[in-house]
Every structure is written in C-alpha cells, then in structure tokens.
Amino acid sequence: MTQEKNLPFWKTKSLTEMSREEWESLCDGCGKCCCIRLEDEDTGAIYITDVVCKLFNPETCQCTDYTNRSVKVPDCVTLTPDNVDKLHWMPQTCAYRLIAQGKDLPEHHHLISGSRDSIHNAGMSVQDAVTCETLVKEDDLPHRLVVWPGEPDIGP
C-alpha cells in the first residue's frame, strides 16, 4: 500500500476518479487536438492539417478563451472521461488517450519533466508551426495536410 501512495495520480486513479484539477493537468499542451481535421467521406479516414482554431495561440499552444470555447466555437469538442476513448481522431500522443489506453505518460510530459516547455523542446507540439483558420480558405485545407511528430503517417 505504501508503494501505491508514492505513485502519481494518473497511475492510481481512473479518468473518472480524477479531480477537475488532475484532469486538466493531464493536457500536455501539444495543440494537436486544436488542428482542423478533414474526413474522407468514402473511407472515413481522418487527415490533420496545420490549420488551427481561431482561438488557438500558436506561441503558447493554449486556447485564448478556454472557458468559453464551446460557445465561441460550437464544434469544439469538450474532452471528458466518457468520450476520450471514443474520439478516434484524437492525437495518438494525447495524454488523455494514453492514460485511457493504460499507457504511461512520455518523458516530455510536464507532469514527468516538471516543465511545460519540455513538450515544445522535444518537438512534440505544434508550437509556431500552424496557421489560424481565419487566414486560410476552406478550399485550401486539403493542401495543408501534415503529419505531426508521434502521429501515424497518412495514406496516399
């Protein structure tokens, strides 16, 4: 029992048992989930772009109005313990997804490294590598497909 007390909360609690603070702290700040995705209507394949939501700050990799994001961006998905394992489009490197799958957090996660900058220093975020959706025409989105570090390669 002593060993369990020394383990971090994400190893001893299920996602549903976590406090709001613990839940929010799992976000590694990579920004990949804020990138606009395209779905192939025929195959269901999801493709990610380097275009982000209008509320995303590319320097900090944070939402500029996190509290009101769902009001200002109605299609913004609020991640919950109940839907995290159903959102197949979430990044493979997402801490919520990793924990839901019973995996551990990577070394560059701030809860492991102690620094919010380690995700950026490891090259695992979209920091300064994205463009705001207000600057891109919708017809140009298919020409802006990317594969972020740690994500599976996209098909032909």
GROMACS elastic network, one bead per residue, 0.5 to 0.9 nm:
[ bonds ]
;  ai    aj funct       b0    kb
    1     4     6  0.52404   500
    1     5     6  0.66052   500
    2     5     6  0.51910   500
    2     6     6  0.66933   500
    3     6     6  0.52815   500
    3     7     6  0.66867   500
    4     7     6  0.51891   500
    4     8     6  0.84173   500
    4    11     6  0.85925   500
    4    12     6  0.69694   500
    5     8     6  0.79601   500
    5     9     6  0.89830   500
    5    12     6  0.83979   500
    7    10     6  0.82224   500
    7    11     6  0.63074   500
    7    12     6  0.67293   500
    8    11     6  0.56366   500
    8    12     6  0.67445   500
    8    13     6  0.88327   500
    8   111     6  0.89926   500
    9    12     6  0.51606   500
    9    13     6  0.57085   500
    9    14     6  0.87369   500
    9    18     6  0.77324   500
    9    22     6  0.76473   500
   10    13     6  0.55722   500
   10    14     6  0.71233   500
   10    15     6  0.76935   500
   10    18     6  0.80129   500
   10    22     6  0.82001   500
   10    23     6  0.89867   500
   10    26     6  0.83268   500
   10    99     6  0.71237   500
   10   104     6  0.84345   500
   10   105     6  0.88792   500
   11    14     6  0.79242   500
   11    99     6  0.83006   500
   11   102     6  0.87139   500
   11   104     6  0.79520   500
   13    16     6  0.78319   500
   13    17     6  0.56337   500
   13    18     6  0.62825   500
   14    17     6  0.51810   500
   14    18     6  0.66498   500
   14    81     6  0.87155   500
   14    99     6  0.85083   500
   14   100     6  0.81247   500
   15    18     6  0.55005   500
   15    19     6  0.88727   500
   15    23     6  0.72563   500
   15    80     6  0.85462   500
   15    81     6  0.54208   500
   15    82     6  0.86244   500
   15    96     6  0.82901   500
   15    99     6  0.77974   500
   15   100     6  0.71428   500
   16    19     6  0.82825   500
   16    23     6  0.88109   500
   16    80     6  0.85522   500
   16    81     6  0.55749   500
   16    82     6  0.78195   500
   18    21     6  0.78677   500
   18    22     6  0.56405   500
   18    23     6  0.58106   500
   19    22     6  0.51094   500
   19    23     6  0.60842   500
   19    24     6  0.85634   500
   20    23     6  0.50327   500
   20    24     6  0.60700   500
   20    25     6  0.84705   500
   21    24     6  0.52238   500
   21    25     6  0.60492   500
   21    26     6  0.88481   500
   22    25     6  0.50887   500
   22    26     6  0.66059   500
   23    26     6  0.55387   500
   23    27     6  0.77651   500
   23    80     6  0.88246   500
   23    81     6  0.87224   500
   23    96     6  0.84881   500
   24    27     6  0.59533   500
   25    28     6  0.75983   500
   25   110     6  0.88223   500
   25   111     6  0.78016   500
   26    29     6  0.89532   500
   26    94     6  0.89635   500
   26    95     6  0.60428   500
   26    96     6  0.64657   500
   26    99     6  0.89820   500
   26   109     6  0.86206   500
   26   110     6  0.87016   500
   26   111     6  0.76487   500
   27    30     6  0.79640   500
   27    94     6  0.75674   500
   27    95     6  0.62368   500
   27    96     6  0.70364   500
   27   109     6  0.87333   500
   27   110     6  0.89761   500
   28    31     6  0.83529   500
   28    94     6  0.74453   500
   28    95     6  0.65562   500
   28   108     6  0.86900   500
   28   109     6  0.58121   500
   28   110     6  0.65235   500
   28   111     6  0.83394   500
   28   116     6  0.75524   500
   28   119     6  0.69946   500
   28   125     6  0.88398   500
   29    32     6  0.84042   500
   29    60     6  0.81764   500
   29    61     6  0.58491   500
   29    62     6  0.66151   500
   29   109     6  0.89058   500
   29   110     6  0.89642   500
   29   116     6  0.76984   500
   29   119     6  0.73952   500
   29   120     6  0.86767   500
   29   125     6  0.72764   500
   30    33     6  0.78865   500
   30    61     6  0.63715   500
   30    62     6  0.85637   500
   30    93     6  0.88867   500
   30    94     6  0.80819   500
   30   119     6  0.66201   500
   30   120     6  0.74305   500
   30   124     6  0.64712   500
   30   126     6  0.60973   500
   30   127     6  0.74604   500
   31    34     6  0.54398   500
   31    35     6  0.71622   500
   31    52     6  0.86008   500
   31    56     6  0.80820   500
   31    58     6  0.81769   500
   31    61     6  0.52393   500
   31    62     6  0.69249   500
   31    63     6  0.88175   500
   31   125     6  0.61384   500
   31   126     6  0.57733   500
   31   127     6  0.74747   500
   32    35     6  0.55334   500
   32    36     6  0.89601   500
   32    48     6  0.86533   500
   32    50     6  0.89281   500
   32    52     6  0.86524   500
   32    61     6  0.88933   500
   32    90     6  0.81686   500
   32    91     6  0.64791   500
   32    93     6  0.89713   500
   32    94     6  0.83079   500
   32   125     6  0.68094   500
   32   126     6  0.62962   500
   32   148     6  0.77817   500
   33    36     6  0.80452   500
   33    52     6  0.88637   500
   33    89     6  0.83949   500
   33    90     6  0.61705   500
   33    91     6  0.64627   500
   33    94     6  0.82441   500
   34    37     6  0.89708   500
   34    51     6  0.84715   500
   34    52     6  0.55606   500
   34    53     6  0.59023   500
   34    55     6  0.89721   500
   34    56     6  0.70450   500
   34    61     6  0.89508   500
   34    63     6  0.85437   500
   34    76     6  0.84808   500
   35    48     6  0.66567   500
   35    49     6  0.61023   500
   35    50     6  0.62181   500
   35    51     6  0.54962   500
   35    53     6  0.64917   500
   35    56     6  0.89718   500
   35   126     6  0.88333   500
   35   130     6  0.81504   500
   36    47     6  0.86957   500
   36    48     6  0.62347   500
   36    49     6  0.56902   500
   36    50     6  0.73732   500
   36    51     6  0.56897   500
   36    52     6  0.56165   500
   36    53     6  0.68841   500
   36   133     6  0.81387   500
   36   141     6  0.85049   500
   37    46     6  0.65215   500
   37    47     6  0.54881   500
   37    49     6  0.59422   500
   37    51     6  0.85857   500
   37    89     6  0.81906   500
   37   141     6  0.87896   500
   37   145     6  0.86409   500
   38    45     6  0.82656   500
   38    46     6  0.57089   500
   38    47     6  0.51047   500
   38    48     6  0.63873   500
   38    49     6  0.77010   500
   38   141     6  0.80033   500
   38   142     6  0.76286   500
   38   145     6  0.87790   500
   39    42     6  0.86914   500
   39    43     6  0.82067   500
   39    44     6  0.58047   500
   39    45     6  0.55974   500
   39    47     6  0.62380   500
   39    48     6  0.88869   500
   40    43     6  0.55361   500
   40    44     6  0.50408   500
   40    45     6  0.52420   500
   40    46     6  0.65089   500
   40    47     6  0.79244   500
   41    44     6  0.55290   500
   41    45     6  0.78420   500
   42    45     6  0.81834   500
   43    46     6  0.88639   500
   45   154     6  0.89538   500
   45   155     6  0.88492   500
   46    88     6  0.88306   500
   46    89     6  0.66034   500
   46   154     6  0.86427   500
   47    89     6  0.86731   500
   47   142     6  0.86761   500
   47   145     6  0.65378   500
   47   146     6  0.78263   500
   47   147     6  0.85642   500
   47   154     6  0.70056   500
   48    51     6  0.84763   500
   48    89     6  0.88431   500
   48   144     6  0.82475   500
   48   145     6  0.55989   500
   48   146     6  0.59609   500
   48   147     6  0.70657   500
   48   148     6  0.85154   500
   48   154     6  0.88247   500
   49    52     6  0.78894   500
   49   130     6  0.85511   500
   49   141     6  0.68758   500
   49   142     6  0.77701   500
   49   143     6  0.83668   500
   49   144     6  0.51943   500
   49   146     6  0.53252   500
   49   147     6  0.80587   500
   50   126     6  0.81690   500
   50   129     6  0.71375   500
   50   131     6  0.63005   500
   50   132     6  0.86739   500
   50   141     6  0.86687   500
   50   144     6  0.59694   500
   50   145     6  0.65199   500
   50   146     6  0.61692   500
   50   147     6  0.88489   500
   50   148     6  0.88741   500
   51   130     6  0.55645   500
   51   132     6  0.56224   500
   51   133     6  0.55875   500
   51   135     6  0.88704   500
   51   136     6  0.76242   500
   51   141     6  0.76709   500
   51   144     6  0.73445   500
   51   145     6  0.88083   500
   52    55     6  0.81219   500
   52    56     6  0.64172   500
   52    57     6  0.89355   500
   52    58     6  0.84669   500
   52   130     6  0.64478   500
   52   131     6  0.60588   500
   52   132     6  0.50686   500
   52   133     6  0.55792   500
   52   134     6  0.89711   500
   53    56     6  0.54806   500
   53    57     6  0.89597   500
   53    63     6  0.87133   500
   53    73     6  0.82418   500
   53    76     6  0.87737   500
   53   131     6  0.88254   500
   53   132     6  0.61965   500
   53   133     6  0.57444   500
   53   134     6  0.82925   500
   54    57     6  0.83410   500
   54    63     6  0.89300   500
   54    64     6  0.89309   500
   54    73     6  0.84865   500
   54   132     6  0.56044   500
   54   133     6  0.57369   500
   54   134     6  0.63958   500
   55    62     6  0.83896   500
   55    63     6  0.54532   500
   55    64     6  0.52783   500
   55    65     6  0.65506   500
   55    66     6  0.82996   500
   55    69     6  0.75814   500
   55    72     6  0.85610   500
   55    73     6  0.83140   500
   55   132     6  0.84054   500
   56    59     6  0.89688   500
   56    60     6  0.85693   500
   56    61     6  0.66546   500
   56    62     6  0.58448   500
   56    64     6  0.59777   500
   56    65     6  0.85255   500
   56   132     6  0.75844   500
   57    60     6  0.56646   500
   57    61     6  0.53997   500
   57    62     6  0.55086   500
   57    63     6  0.60812   500
   57    64     6  0.62543   500
   57   127     6  0.86341   500
   57   128     6  0.88579   500
   57   132     6  0.87932   500
   58    61     6  0.50589   500
   58    62     6  0.74470   500
   58   126     6  0.72639   500
   58   127     6  0.52870   500
   58   128     6  0.50809   500
   58   129     6  0.72772   500
   58   130     6  0.65473   500
   58   131     6  0.79388   500
   58   132     6  0.84614   500
   59    62     6  0.81367   500
   59   126     6  0.89533   500
   59   127     6  0.55890   500
   59   128     6  0.55574   500
   60    63     6  0.85129   500
   60   127     6  0.69391   500
   60   128     6  0.86086   500
   61   125     6  0.77764   500
   61   126     6  0.71678   500
   61   127     6  0.58613   500
   61   128     6  0.83831   500
   62    65     6  0.87389   500
   62    66     6  0.79855   500
   63    66     6  0.51331   500
   63    67     6  0.88916   500
   63    69     6  0.77566   500
   64    67     6  0.89693   500
   64    69     6  0.84743   500
   65    68     6  0.56053   500
   65    69     6  0.57116   500
   65    72     6  0.85385   500
   66    69     6  0.50994   500
   66    70     6  0.82994   500
   67    70     6  0.79485   500
   67    71     6  0.89201   500
   68    71     6  0.54274   500
   68    72     6  0.62626   500
   68    73     6  0.84151   500
   69    72     6  0.51716   500
   69    73     6  0.56026   500
   69    74     6  0.77084   500
   69    76     6  0.68670   500
   69    78     6  0.89755   500
   70    73     6  0.50956   500
   70    74     6  0.50327   500
   70    75     6  0.70595   500
   70    76     6  0.54853   500
   70    77     6  0.73863   500
   70    78     6  0.74837   500
   71    74     6  0.55473   500
   71    75     6  0.89726   500
   71    76     6  0.86052   500
   72    76     6  0.86690   500
   73    76     6  0.54875   500
   74    77     6  0.81899   500
   78    83     6  0.87926   500
   79    82     6  0.81930   500
   79    83     6  0.64431   500
   79    84     6  0.60350   500
   79    87     6  0.87441   500
   79    96     6  0.86827   500
   80    83     6  0.53729   500
   80    84     6  0.58824   500
   81    84     6  0.56239   500
   81    85     6  0.79470   500
   81    96     6  0.84128   500
   81   100     6  0.82372   500
   82    85     6  0.73751   500
   82    86     6  0.80701   500
   83    86     6  0.51565   500
   83    87     6  0.63913   500
   84    87     6  0.56660   500
   84    88     6  0.84805   500
   84    90     6  0.81199   500
   84    96     6  0.68126   500
   84    97     6  0.63201   500
   84   100     6  0.72337   500
   85    88     6  0.72289   500
   85    90     6  0.89783   500
   85    96     6  0.86927   500
   85    97     6  0.65910   500
   85   100     6  0.64881   500
   85   101     6  0.78603   500
   86    89     6  0.88069   500
   87    90     6  0.57803   500
   87    97     6  0.89423   500
   88    91     6  0.82511   500
   88    92     6  0.89319   500
   89    92     6  0.84488   500
   90    93     6  0.84089   500
   90    94     6  0.68935   500
   90    97     6  0.74254   500
   91    94     6  0.52266   500
   91    95     6  0.89763   500
   91    97     6  0.77959   500
   91   150     6  0.85357   500
   91   151     6  0.67345   500
   92    95     6  0.85956   500
   92    97     6  0.69792   500
   92    98     6  0.75350   500
   92   150     6  0.70827   500
   92   151     6  0.58028   500
   92   152     6  0.78153   500
   93    96     6  0.87234   500
   93    97     6  0.73646   500
   93    98     6  0.68915   500
   93   106     6  0.86198   500
   93   124     6  0.84981   500
   93   149     6  0.87645   500
   93   150     6  0.61653   500
   93   151     6  0.69060   500
   94    97     6  0.52189   500
   94    98     6  0.61687   500
   94    99     6  0.86907   500
   95    99     6  0.60761   500
   95   100     6  0.84282   500
   95   103     6  0.89127   500
   95   104     6  0.82950   500
   95   105     6  0.62800   500
   95   106     6  0.83442   500
   95   109     6  0.81102   500
   96    99     6  0.53171   500
   96   100     6  0.60968   500
   96   101     6  0.86090   500
   97   100     6  0.50502   500
   97   101     6  0.61674   500
   97   102     6  0.87308   500
   97   103     6  0.85478   500
   98   101     6  0.51272   500
   98   102     6  0.63903   500
   98   104     6  0.64973   500
   98   105     6  0.69092   500
   99   102     6  0.50096   500
   99   103     6  0.52786   500
   99   104     6  0.62890   500
   99   105     6  0.73339   500
  100   103     6  0.74495   500
  101   104     6  0.89031   500
  105   108     6  0.81891   500
  105   109     6  0.63309   500
  105   111     6  0.81865   500
  105   112     6  0.73563   500
  106   109     6  0.55595   500
  106   112     6  0.74602   500
  107   110     6  0.80883   500
  107   111     6  0.87165   500
  107   112     6  0.57953   500
  107   113     6  0.61752   500
  107   118     6  0.85469   500
  107   119     6  0.89187   500
  108   111     6  0.85010   500
  108   112     6  0.68705   500
  108   113     6  0.58888   500
  108   114     6  0.89200   500
  108   115     6  0.83571   500
  108   116     6  0.87325   500
  108   117     6  0.85790   500
  108   118     6  0.51109   500
  108   119     6  0.51450   500
  108   120     6  0.85018   500
  108   121     6  0.82415   500
  108   122     6  0.64872   500
  108   124     6  0.83209   500
  109   112     6  0.54331   500
  109   113     6  0.60179   500
  109   114     6  0.79530   500
  109   115     6  0.78962   500
  109   116     6  0.75691   500
  109   118     6  0.67590   500
  109   119     6  0.60653   500
  110   117     6  0.75428   500
  110   118     6  0.65325   500
  110   119     6  0.72288   500
  111   114     6  0.56010   500
  111   115     6  0.76327   500
  111   116     6  0.83737   500
  112   115     6  0.82139   500
  113   116     6  0.80969   500
  113   118     6  0.68345   500
  114   117     6  0.89384   500
  114   118     6  0.81968   500
  115   118     6  0.55898   500
  115   119     6  0.82958   500
  116   119     6  0.66554   500
  116   120     6  0.80384   500
  117   120     6  0.53315   500
  117   121     6  0.60921   500
  117   122     6  0.85812   500
  118   122     6  0.59143   500
  118   123     6  0.85501   500
  118   124     6  0.87981   500
  119   122     6  0.52494   500
  119   123     6  0.65298   500
  119   124     6  0.54959   500
  119   125     6  0.60830   500
  120   123     6  0.51053   500
  120   124     6  0.59145   500
  120   125     6  0.53545   500
  120   126     6  0.78981   500
  120   127     6  0.66427   500
  121   124     6  0.76758   500
  121   125     6  0.85846   500
  122   125     6  0.79791   500
  123   126     6  0.79844   500
  123   127     6  0.84815   500
  123   149     6  0.71512   500
  124   127     6  0.86980   500
  124   148     6  0.75132   500
  124   149     6  0.56469   500
  124   150     6  0.70649   500
  125   128     6  0.89067   500
  125   129     6  0.86435   500
  125   148     6  0.78736   500
  125   149     6  0.78306   500
  126   129     6  0.53038   500
  126   130     6  0.64286   500
  126   148     6  0.75731   500
  127   130     6  0.72462   500
  128   131     6  0.84418   500
  131   134     6  0.84571   500
  131   135     6  0.70190   500
  131   136     6  0.76473   500
  132   135     6  0.56266   500
  132   136     6  0.71060   500
  133   136     6  0.53336   500
  133   137     6  0.77847   500
  133   138     6  0.83681   500
  134   137     6  0.77818   500
  136   139     6  0.83610   500
  136   140     6  0.66508   500
  136   141     6  0.73824   500
  137   140     6  0.53385   500
  137   141     6  0.70353   500
  138   141     6  0.54605   500
  138   142     6  0.83974   500
  139   142     6  0.70088   500
  139   143     6  0.84048   500
  140   143     6  0.54684   500
  140   144     6  0.68613   500
  141   144     6  0.51658   500
  141   145     6  0.72102   500
  142   145     6  0.60897   500
  145   154     6  0.87943   500
  146   153     6  0.88022   500
  146   154     6  0.81762   500
  147   150     6  0.83714   500
  147   151     6  0.62937   500
  147   152     6  0.71439   500
  147   153     6  0.60331   500
  147   154     6  0.69083   500
  148   151     6  0.56438   500
  148   152     6  0.83104   500
  148   153     6  0.86622   500
  149   152     6  0.84451   500
  151   154     6  0.89092   500
